[in-house]
């Protein structure tokens, strides 16, 4: 087991999920539910499944495509998202 990779993965996902839509949904469900344990188990299972699918797709992609290409596509995607978020929206008034 690569403990450094485990700690890095945990930290990255934990920080990225703080204040995320899924956490807000869990807060709303937990606040309006009489069974917070069911909300916890449901949200934890959903995060586990989503993470599992990401790892499986990532592993499959790594088998087919070279690592530098995957990193380049990811970097371009994140850059495009950043530009879209930072670019002021055109006014339609």
Legacy VTK file of the C-alpha trace (Angstrom):
# vtk DataFile Version 3.0
C-alpha trace
ASCII
DATASET POLYDATA
POINTS 93 float
0.000 0.000 0.000
1.328 3.424 -0.968
0.467 5.430 2.164
1.629 8.735 0.668
-0.716 8.276 -2.298
-3.534 7.317 0.076
-2.996 10.473 2.143
-2.723 12.652 -0.970
-5.920 11.192 -2.461
-7.814 11.608 0.802
-6.653 15.198 1.248
-7.383 16.208 -2.344
-10.899 14.734 -2.361
-11.725 15.964 1.148
-10.720 19.551 0.365
-12.431 19.550 -3.036
-15.681 18.224 -1.563
-15.931 20.861 1.200
-18.741 23.226 0.291
-19.543 21.193 -2.819
-23.112 20.700 -4.069
-23.122 17.169 -2.693
-22.253 18.418 0.792
-24.962 21.077 0.581
-27.451 18.408 -0.495
-26.380 16.247 2.467
-26.859 19.208 4.821
-30.332 19.857 3.439
-31.332 16.193 3.607
-29.842 15.745 7.069
-31.657 18.802 8.369
-35.039 17.736 7.034
-34.763 14.032 7.812
-35.670 12.053 10.891
-32.900 9.574 10.029
-29.517 11.283 9.676
-27.853 7.858 9.690
-29.661 6.964 6.439
-28.585 10.284 4.914
-24.971 9.638 5.954
-24.962 6.095 4.587
-26.600 7.188 1.329
-24.242 10.100 0.722
-21.181 8.053 1.717
-22.203 5.235 -0.647
-22.759 7.735 -3.472
-19.314 9.302 -2.964
-17.718 5.848 -2.852
-19.442 4.809 -6.076
-18.538 8.048 -7.877
-14.916 7.734 -6.730
-14.803 4.076 -7.774
-16.085 4.931 -11.238
-13.498 7.702 -11.542
-10.678 5.346 -10.600
-11.878 2.638 -13.013
-12.239 5.109 -15.893
-8.856 6.631 -15.047
-7.183 3.245 -14.993
-8.789 2.278 -18.295
-7.758 5.567 -19.864
-4.179 5.069 -18.659
-4.096 1.681 -20.394
-5.188 3.162 -23.745
-3.694 6.667 -23.859
-0.236 7.969 -22.946
-0.034 9.761 -19.588
1.200 13.053 -21.051
-1.810 13.204 -23.389
-4.270 12.623 -20.529
-2.564 15.315 -18.438
-2.587 17.740 -21.383
-6.300 17.201 -22.038
-7.071 17.648 -18.325
-4.977 20.827 -18.167
-6.725 22.270 -21.228
-10.119 21.376 -19.786
-9.367 23.059 -16.467
-7.945 26.100 -18.258
-11.100 26.435 -20.373
-13.266 26.177 -17.259
-11.164 28.843 -15.527
-11.440 31.211 -18.498
-15.180 30.653 -18.688
-15.585 31.360 -14.963
-13.364 34.445 -15.012
-14.576 35.925 -18.317
-17.352 38.456 -17.740
-20.681 37.388 -19.183
-21.905 39.385 -22.139
-24.776 41.667 -21.236
-27.987 41.026 -23.185
-29.749 44.220 -22.071
LINES 1 94
93 0 1 2 3 4 5 6 7 8 9 10 11 12 13 14 15 16 17 18 19 20 21 22 23 24 25 26 27 28 29 30 31 32 33 34 35 36 37 38 39 40 41 42 43 44 45 46 47 48 49 50 51 52 53 54 55 56 57 58 59 60 61 62 63 64 65 66 67 68 69 70 71 72 73 74 75 76 77 78 79 80 81 82 83 84 85 86 87 88 89 90 91 92
